[in-house]
Amino acid sequence: MNPTNTLRPSAAFIGASWVALLAGIIAYNVGLWNAQMELNEKGYYFTVLMFGLFSAISVQKAVRDQLEGIPVTNLYYGIAWFTTLLTIVLLTVGLWNADIERSEKGFYAISFVLSMFSAIAVQKNTRDLKAATDSEQPTSHAKPEPGENRF
């Protein structure tokens, strides 16, 4: 691994990222719960959100892997970007054709964008914390003494 940045993210940024992620997901799902739409429509919007979160994290991971010199195939990189853009298109088409108020459409759109952005931030923080923790620990390649427990 070739870490480019081993700075530990601040506790405030970590907390704000988690709060934003939970706020976006909870708001989106509370909106779905209270929506006057068929169950299959609710399932569609829920699936788009979950697929979008996974796709956004995949893009963040692929981009970060490339920056750190970890091999990423062009196929995986392309699929990660394609699925992320696909979720945005699916949500846009769904909301465009939905028989709901414009304010409700905007609510779902902004909750979705908040969730996607904060999922990327949480993933980045997780990876930065891991890199910072790994760089702080001394690496010893010496063999353990007999009876010494390294775990």
Order of alpha helices (4+ residues) and beta strands (2+ residues): alpha-alpha-alpha-alpha
